[in-house]
Amino acid sequence: MASLCRIKCFLAPSSLSLGSHIARALGTTACRQVNSSEGWLSKLLHVRKIEPGKDSHSRLLSDTEIVYELQIHDVKPDGVQPYLKGYENYCQLLQSKAPDCELIGSWQVVIGDQDQYLHIWRFKQGWKSAHSSINLCNTDDDLVKLQRDESKHLRARQNQYMLPFSFWGNPEPKHHGGMYEIRSYVLQPGTMIEWGNNWARGITFRRANAVAGFFSQIGQLYMGHHIWTYK
């Protein structure tokens, strides 16, 4: 199952748009060079193939300890402006109290589930930072109040914790807006490595538009998310 939506970046002092710059080149934890039995296209693209092994999929598909959180907020149509102002205040306060927590992108859905807003947070110290952020949001009086006020303007909300595909790299925040596309896929259990191998090849044809690629770790499992940018 797959879903697609077009999203528009909105800018605030604490929410920068994701750009097309990718911080790192192709790299995997467990890999091997393609051999002569594989097709001419694989040789031409010089793609390393991820081999299933004894390690977890997260170790095979991602080569970083950095963790990301995707937040999906369905906003009441008459509550958009107070929601945006409240979330901006929340972002500024959280980042001031938790330096290892960074908002790297915020978008408004314009084609798809309208009145929906997406936010991606980066936890620089991995799961340690993510756990500390959860505790802080549940215990800090100011953050609790901002979240309680925010909930008045929401119809629903959900989140996922994700890791980046190693061949995609870590996204970096950019100070420009523009149109983006996020494609979300629900995969069959056990097919994530095959999915990663296929996209490690496919990404070479769309590198100019590639922003970020993630797979879920906590929340709904077996999900992949691809983000593309269009000027």
Number of C-alpha atoms within 10 A of each C-alpha: 8 11 11 15 15 20 26 20 21 18 16 15 10 18 25 21 23 27 23 20 18 18 10 12 11 13 19 19 15 17 15 11 12 15 9 9 7 9 10 10 10 16 15 8 14 12 22 20 20 20 15 14 9 8 10 9 14 21 16 21 28 23 19 18 16 19 22 28 21 21 16 17 21 19 23 15 13 10 14 17 12 14 20 17 12 16 18 17 15 21 20 16 15 20 15 12 13 15 12 17 23 21 21 20 24 24 25 20 21 16 14 12 14 15 19 23 23 19 17 21 21 24 23 18 13 17 15 14 19 23 11 14 20 10 11 16 17 11 11 12 11 13 19 15 13 17 16 11 15 19 15 13 21 18 13 12 14 11 16 18 22 26 26 26 27 24 25 25 22 22 22 17 17 15 12 12 18 15 17 25 20 19 15 19 16 17 15 11 9 10 10 19 17 14 13 22 17 13 16 21 17 13 14 14 11 9 14 14 18 23 23 24 25 25 26 21 18 13 14 12 16 17 21 22 21 19 20 22 21 11 7
